[in-house]
Amino acid sequence: MEAFFRHAERVAHPSPRLRLLLALGHRMRGELDRGLAVLEGFPEEDPALLAEALLAQGTLLGLKGAHGEAEDVFSQGVALGETPLRARFLTSRGAARIRLGRYREAAEDLEEALFLSRKERLKEVEALALHNLAIARHHLGELAEAVRLYREVLPLKTAPLSRAYTLLSLGEALSYLGRFLEAKRTLFRAREEAWASGDYRAMGYTLLNLADLYREAGLPEAEGLYREAEAHLEKAHDPYALGLVHLGLARLGAKGSLERARALFQEGGSPGELAEWHLVAGRLCGRPEHFEEALRLAEKAGAGRLLLLARLELFLKAPSPGEAKALAREVLKAGFQDFWLWERAFPLPLLAFEAGEEGLLEALLAGVGWLRARSLKALEARTEEGPLPLPSRKELLLLLLLWRRKALEAEALARLLFPGSKNPKKRLQVAVHHLREALDPDLVRLEGEAYRAYLPPGVWWDARVKEGLLRWARRLSLPQAQARVEEALPGRFSPQAYLTDP
């Protein structure tokens, strides 16, 4: 193959077919500019060869990060009409539009590409169109639909690199839906596939999404994962992804990372990424103009989740019942997401309730999220699969005590939970083992002489939700909402009431 390629490069006037082969060779070597040069001024006499050349040219431009130019080239291919490559052109243009932050247009292209690829039984194109459609829905904020599409496309993918990209995107969507454990398991699978592929970009993105998940759970490994992701993405020369790394580091308080993320997004980002940057900047500095700009950019991109978050941040700056009513309806319509359980967002359901929109508050009071713990009247915890598999209520009480106090000294905790035991320390170790098996080893740890439990996103605990809602109801002077919270969640969390259990 290499000998043929060297011979072909010496041909003075290569035929159109040979030029296509040369462009492919340059792409495989990573010589993107040379591949583009070979295709420059490609003859238009043969429509079939011209279509292949346009597809190759657009692909090379996309690999260079010139997504606007790539979109123009793919649009030329779409304009050729009903060619055998139309599904590929639509799929590729949809992918380019995703990178440009034009998610609604991308979804339209990809819906048509999916229809054509299934009609023509183009399995490879179908898989790519389905994956990219999931990404478009993901960015549009249609997260449940995105998860469904990611899962639908996985069986169509066999190559480690292709599977890695679908899994890492699925993991991110699950994390936004507040499904911590499922997201973590999915991202661990993505990491295996990415390492099997040897692709630096896939490795970096997987570590980035895992770092974001760990940061949201408050886990200390988050910064190390960001740094590891940065090292891989620098090798992949992806400024957009590096911007996301520094945005995550900025959320952890890393100096200079917010400015670095802005510079990288201006180099290789889209309106959606810049909207996310302004959201983070606004939270860090408290200036509402950042949220206003995030709102404008999210509207431009059609980024549904970011749009809701920008509206929420602006609302929290100046909460009012009238605005709460409309926003609460939009949040409820979008479905449960991790931010529903942010205590600082509780003014929204409370003020909406006072304005006559009860749905969001009632959903919070009934229980949402992947793990629902009750302790006000009875002690129990359930996931979507059923009761949390624990041998006794002592393990759950241990978890709730650690969530309440952040960390507790091991010896004192052992005496508290197992006062009549001959070996309370051993009993505590066994209880921690059962708890870690039922949940996740990362969430309950021995740090020095104390046990600590981390509270991941998507956990609903009746006592915590009640206390947070009541704090805000009193602060905002909302007596009707306060009464509803106390009616729906009566009682108080009293650990002593459960200490007599075996």
C-alpha positions in Angstrom: 0.0 0.0 0.0 2.8 2.4 0.9 4.6 1.7 -2.3 1.5 2.3 -4.3 0.9 5.6 -2.5 4.5 6.8 -3.2 4.1 5.9 -6.9 0.7 7.7 -7.1 2.2 10.8 -5.6 4.7 11.0 -8.5 2.0 10.9 -11.2 2.0 14.2 -13.0 -1.7 14.4 -13.9 -3.6 11.9 -11.7 -7.1 10.8 -12.8 -10.1 11.8 -10.6 -10.2 8.3 -9.1 -6.5 8.4 -8.3 -7.0 11.8 -6.6 -9.6 10.3 -4.4 -7.3 7.5 -3.4 -4.5 10.0 -2.7 -6.8 12.1 -0.5 -7.7 9.0 1.4 -4.0 8.1 1.9 -3.2 11.6 3.2 -6.2 11.3 5.6 -4.9 8.0 6.9 -1.5 9.6 7.4 -3.0 12.6 9.2 -1.9 14.9 6.4 -5.1 16.8 6.2 -3.9 19.9 4.3 -2.2 17.7 1.7 -5.4 15.7 1.3 -7.4 18.9 0.7 -4.9 20.2 -1.8 -5.3 17.0 -3.9 -9.1 17.6 -4.0 -8.9 21.3 -4.9 -10.5 22.0 -8.3 -11.9 18.5 -8.6 -13.6 18.1 -12.1 -17.4 18.1 -12.1 -18.1 16.0 -15.2 -18.9 12.8 -13.3 -21.6 13.5 -10.6 -20.8 10.2 -8.8 -17.0 11.0 -8.5 -17.8 14.6 -7.6 -20.1 13.4 -4.7 -17.2 11.2 -3.4 -14.8 14.1 -3.6 -17.2 16.5 -1.7 -17.7 13.9 1.0 -13.9 13.4 1.3 -13.3 17.2 1.3 -15.9 17.8 4.0 -14.6 15.0 6.1 -11.0 16.4 6.0 -12.3 19.9 6.9 -14.2 18.5 9.8 -11.1 16.6 11.1 -9.2 20.0 10.9 -11.9 21.6 13.0 -13.2 23.8 10.2 -16.8 22.8 10.8 -18.3 25.9 9.1 -16.4 25.1 5.8 -17.2 21.4 6.2 -20.9 22.3 6.5 -20.7 24.3 3.3 -19.1 21.4 1.4 -21.6 18.8 2.7 -24.5 21.2 1.7 -23.1 21.1 -1.8 -23.4 17.3 -1.6 -26.9 17.5 -0.3 -27.8 19.9 -3.2 -26.8 17.2 -5.7 -30.2 15.6 -5.0 -31.0 11.9 -4.7 -27.5 10.4 -5.0 -26.4 7.2 -3.4 -24.4 9.3 -0.9 -27.3 11.6 0.2 -27.7 9.8 3.6 -23.9 10.2 4.2 -24.0 13.9 3.3 -26.9 14.5 5.6 -25.3 12.6 8.4 -22.0 14.5 8.0 -23.8 17.9 7.7 -25.8 17.0 10.9 -22.5 16.3 12.7 -21.0 19.6 11.5 -24.0 21.5 12.6 -23.8 19.9 16.1 -20.2 21.2 16.4 -21.5 24.6 15.2 -24.1 24.6 18.0 -27.1 24.5 15.6 -28.8 21.5 17.2 -32.3 21.9 15.8 -31.0 22.0 12.1 -28.7 19.1 12.9 -31.6 17.0 14.2 -33.6 17.6 11.0 -30.7 16.5 8.9 -30.2 13.4 11.0 -33.8 12.4 11.0 -33.8 12.3 7.2 -30.4 10.5 7.1 -31.8 7.9 9.5 -34.8 7.3 7.3 -32.7 7.0 4.1 -30.1 4.7 5.7 -32.8 2.4 7.0 -34.6 2.4 3.6 -31.4 1.7 1.8 -30.1 -0.7 4.5 -26.9 1.2 5.1 -26.1 -0.2 8.6 -22.9 1.9 9.0 -24.6 5.1 8.1 -27.6 4.2 10.2 -25.4 3.8 13.3 -23.7 7.1 12.7 -26.9 9.0 12.0 -28.6 7.4 15.1 -25.6 8.3 17.3 -25.5 11.9 16.1 -29.2 12.3 16.4 -28.9 11.2 20.0 -26.2 13.9 20.5 -28.5 16.6 18.9 -31.4 15.5 21.2 -29.0 15.6 24.1 -28.0 19.2 23.4 -31.6 20.2 22.8 -32.3 19.1 26.4 -34.4 16.1 25.3 -32.4 13.9 27.6 -34.7 10.9 28.0 -35.0 10.6 24.2 -31.2 10.9 23.9 -30.7 8.1 26.3 -33.1 5.9 24.4 -31.3 6.6 21.1 -27.9 6.0 22.6 -29.1 2.6 23.8 -30.6 1.8 20.5 -27.4 2.5 18.6 -25.1 0.6 20.9 -25.8 -2.9 19.4 -25.0 -1.5 15.9 -21.5 -0.6 17.0 -18.7 -3.1 17.1 -15.5 -1.0 17.0 -14.1 0.0 20.4 -13.7 3.7 19.3 -17.3 3.9 18.1 -18.7 2.3 21.2 -16.6 4.5 23.4 -18.1 7.7 21.9 -21.6 6.4 22.3 -21.0 5.2 25.9 -19.3 8.5 27.0 -22.2 10.5 25.6 -24.7 8.2 27.3 -22.9 8.6 30.6 -23.1 12.3 30.4 -26.8 12.3 29.6 -27.5 9.9 32.5 -25.5 12.3 34.8 -27.7 15.2 33.8 -30.7 13.1 34.6 -29.3 12.6 38.1 -28.6 8.9 37.7 -25.2 8.8 39.3 -24.5 5.1 39.6 -25.8 4.3 36.1 -23.7 7.1 34.7 -20.6 6.0 36.5 -20.9 2.4 35.3 -21.5 3.6 31.8 -18.5 5.8 31.8 -16.3 3.0 33.2 -17.4 0.9 30.2 -16.6 3.9 27.9 -13.1 4.0 29.5 -12.5 0.4 28.7 -13.5 0.9 25.0 -11.5 4.1 24.7 -8.4 2.5 26.0 -8.9 -0.5 23.7 -9.1 2.0 20.8 -5.9 3.9 21.7 -7.6 7.1 20.6 -6.4 10.1 22.7 -9.6 12.1 22.0 -11.9 9.4 23.2 -9.8 8.8 26.3 -9.8 12.5 27.1 -13.6 12.9 26.7 -14.3 9.8 28.8 -12.1 11.1 31.6 -13.6 14.6 31.3 -17.2 13.3 31.7 -16.1 11.1 34.6 -14.4 14.1 36.2 -17.6 16.1 35.8 -19.6 13.3 37.5 -17.1 13.1 40.4 -17.1 16.8 40.8 -20.9 17.0 41.1 -20.7 14.3 43.8 -17.9 16.2 45.6 -15.5 13.3 45.2 -11.8 14.3 45.7 -10.6 12.4 42.6 -12.3 15.0 40.3 -9.3 17.3 39.9 -6.9 14.4 39.1 -9.3 13.1 36.4 -9.5 16.6 34.8 -5.7 16.8 34.7 -5.5 13.3 33.2 -8.1 14.3 30.6 -6.2 17.5 29.8 -3.0 15.5 29.0 -4.9 13.2 26.6 -6.8 16.0 24.9 -3.7 18.1 24.4 -2.3 15.2 22.3 -5.6 15.1 20.4 -5.3 18.9 19.7 -9.0 19.5 20.6 -9.4 23.1 21.9 -13.2 22.7 22.5 -12.7 19.7 24.8 -9.8 21.4 26.6 -12.1 24.3 27.2 -14.5 22.0 28.9 -11.7 20.6 31.1 -10.7 24.1 32.2 -14.4 24.9 32.8 -14.6 22.0 35.2 -11.3 23.0 36.9 -12.7 26.6 37.3 -15.7 25.1 39.2 -13.2 23.5 41.5 -11.5 26.9 42.1 -8.4 26.4 39.9 -6.9 29.8 39.3 -6.8 31.0 35.7 -8.9 28.1 34.4 -12.0 30.2 33.7 -10.0 32.6 31.5 -8.3 29.7 29.8 -11.6 28.0 29.1 -13.0 31.2 27.5 -9.9 31.5 25.2 -10.2 27.9 24.2 -14.0 28.2 23.4 -13.3 31.3 21.3 -10.8 29.2 19.4 -12.9 26.0 18.9 -16.3 26.3 20.6 -19.9 27.1 19.6 -22.7 29.2 21.1 -23.6 26.2 23.4 -20.1 26.0 24.9 -20.0 29.8 25.4 -23.4 29.7 27.1 -22.1 27.1 29.5 -19.0 29.3 30.1 -21.2 32.3 31.0 -23.3 30.1 33.4 -20.2 29.1 35.3 -18.7 32.6 35.2 -22.0 34.0 36.5 -22.1 31.6 39.4 -18.5 32.3 40.3 -18.7 36.1 40.2 -22.4 36.7 40.8 -22.9 39.1 37.9 -26.3 38.6 36.2 -25.1 39.9 32.8 -23.3 36.5 32.5 -26.7 34.7 32.8 -28.3 37.1 30.3 -25.6 36.3 27.8 -25.9 32.6 28.6 -29.6 32.9 27.9 -29.0 34.6 24.5 -26.4 32.1 23.4 -28.5 29.1 24.5 -31.5 30.4 22.6 -29.3 30.8 19.5 -28.0 27.3 19.8 -31.3 25.7 20.8 -29.6 24.2 23.8 -32.6 23.2 25.9 -30.9 22.3 29.2 -28.6 25.4 29.2 -31.6 27.6 28.3 -33.5 26.3 31.4 -30.4 26.7 33.6 -29.9 30.3 32.4 -33.5 31.1 33.0 -33.3 29.5 36.5 -30.2 31.5 37.4 -31.8 34.8 36.3 -35.0 33.9 38.2 -32.9 33.2 41.4 -31.4 36.6 41.2 -34.8 38.2 41.5 -37.4 35.6 42.3 -41.1 36.4 41.8 -44.3 34.3 41.8 -45.4 35.4 38.3 -42.2 34.3 36.7 -42.0 31.2 38.8 -45.3 29.9 37.5 -44.2 29.8 33.8 -40.6 28.6 34.5 -41.8 25.8 36.8 -44.1 24.5 34.0 -41.1 24.5 31.6 -38.9 22.7 34.2 -41.7 20.1 34.9 -42.2 19.6 31.2 -38.5 18.9 30.6 -38.6 16.1 33.2 -36.5 15.4 36.2 -32.9 16.5 36.1 -30.2 16.9 38.7 -30.9 20.6 39.3 -34.3 19.8 40.7 -32.6 18.8 44.0 -30.3 21.9 44.3 -31.4 23.5 47.5 -30.6 27.0 46.1 -33.2 26.3 43.4 -36.0 25.6 45.9 -37.5 29.1 45.6 -38.8 28.1 42.2 -41.2 25.3 43.3 -42.2 27.3 46.4 -43.0 30.5 44.6 -44.7 28.6 41.8 -47.0 26.9 44.3 -48.0 30.3 45.8 -48.8 31.4 42.3 -51.1 28.4 41.7 -48.7 26.1 39.8 -48.4 23.1 42.2 -46.8 20.5 39.9 -43.1 21.0 40.6 -43.5 21.2 44.3 -45.7 18.2 44.4 -43.2 16.2 42.4 -40.5 17.2 44.9 -42.6 16.3 47.9 -43.5 12.9 46.4 -39.9 11.9 45.7 -37.7 12.0 42.7 -34.2 10.8 41.7 -32.4 7.4 41.4 -32.3 6.9 45.2 -35.1 7.9 47.5 -34.5 7.8 51.3 -37.2 8.2 53.9 -36.5 8.8 57.6 -39.3 11.1 58.9 -41.9 8.5 59.8 -40.1 5.2 58.7 -36.6 4.3 57.7 -36.3 3.0 54.1 -34.4 3.6 50.8 -35.4 2.6 47.3 -33.9 2.8 43.9 -35.8 2.3 40.6 -35.1 -1.5 40.9 -36.6 -1.7 44.4 -35.5 -1.5 48.0 -31.8 -0.8 48.6 -30.4 -4.3 49.4 -29.3 -3.9 53.0 -29.4 -6.6 55.8 -30.8 -4.2 58.4 -31.9 -0.6 58.9 -28.6 0.1 60.8 -26.7 0.4 57.5 -29.2 3.0 56.2 -29.1 4.9 59.5 -25.3 4.9 59.2 -25.5 6.5 55.7 -28.0 9.2 56.8 -25.9 10.1 59.9 -22.9 10.5 57.7 -24.8 12.6 55.1 -26.1 14.8 58.0 -22.7 15.3 59.7 -20.4 14.9 56.6 -17.9 12.8 58.6 -17.9 11.0 61.9 -15.1 9.5 64.0 -15.2 5.8 63.6 -14.9 4.7 67.2 -17.7 7.1 68.4 -19.9 6.0 65.4 -19.4 2.3 66.3 -20.4 2.9 70.0 -23.5 4.9 68.9 -24.8 2.3 66.4 -23.9 -0.9 68.3 -23.9 0.0 72.0 -24.5 -3.5 73.3 -22.0 -5.2 71.0 -18.8 -6.9 72.3 -17.0 -5.6 69.2 -18.8 -2.5 67.9 -15.9 -1.5 65.7 -16.1 -4.8 63.8 -19.9 -4.5 63.5 -19.3 -1.0 62.0 -16.8 -2.3 59.5 -19.3 -5.0 58.4 -22.1 -2.4 58.1 -19.9 -0.1 56.0 -19.0 -3.1 53.7 -22.7 -3.8 53.2 -23.4 -0.2 52.5 -20.6 0.1 50.0 -21.8 -3.0 48.2 -25.4 -1.8 48.0 -24.4 1.7 46.8 -20.9 2.3 45.5 -17.4 2.0 47.1 -16.6 5.6 46.2 -19.5 7.0 48.2 -18.6 5.7 51.7 -15.0 5.9 52.8 -12.7 5.8 55.8 -10.6 8.9 55.7 -8.1 8.9 58.6 -9.9 8.0 61.7 -13.4 9.0 60.4 -16.0 7.7 58.0 -17.3 10.0 55.4 -20.2 9.6 53.0 -20.5 11.6 49.8 -24.0 12.8 48.6 -24.1 12.3 44.8 -26.6 14.0 42.4 -30.1 12.6 42.1 -30.5 11.6 45.7 -33.8 12.5 47.4 -33.9 12.3 51.2 -37.2 13.4 52.7 -35.6 15.1 55.8 -33.1 17.0 53.7 -35.7 18.1 51.1 -38.1 19.2 53.8 -35.5 21.2 55.8 -34.3 22.9 52.6 -37.9 23.8 51.4 -38.9 25.1 54.9 -35.8 27.3 55.1 -36.7 29.0 51.9 -40.4 29.1 52.6 -39.7 31.0 55.8 -37.1 33.3 54.2 -39.5 34.2 51.4 -42.5 34.4 53.7 -44.6 31.8 51.9 -47.0 30.4 54.5 -49.2 28.4 52.2 -46.1 26.6 50.7 -44.7 26.1 54.1 -47.9 24.5 55.3 -48.0 22.2 52.3 -44.4 21.0 52.9 -45.2 20.2 56.5 -48.4 18.4 55.6 -46.8 16.3 52.9 -43.6 15.5 54.9 -44.7 15.3 58.5 -42.3 14.4 61.3 -38.6 14.9 61.9 -35.5 12.8 61.5 -34.6 11.4 64.9 -31.7 8.9 64.8 -32.4 7.8 68.4 -35.7 6.4 67.3 -34.0 3.8 65.2 -31.0 2.9 67.4 -32.9 0.2 69.2 -33.2 -1.8 65.9 -31.1 -5.0 65.7 
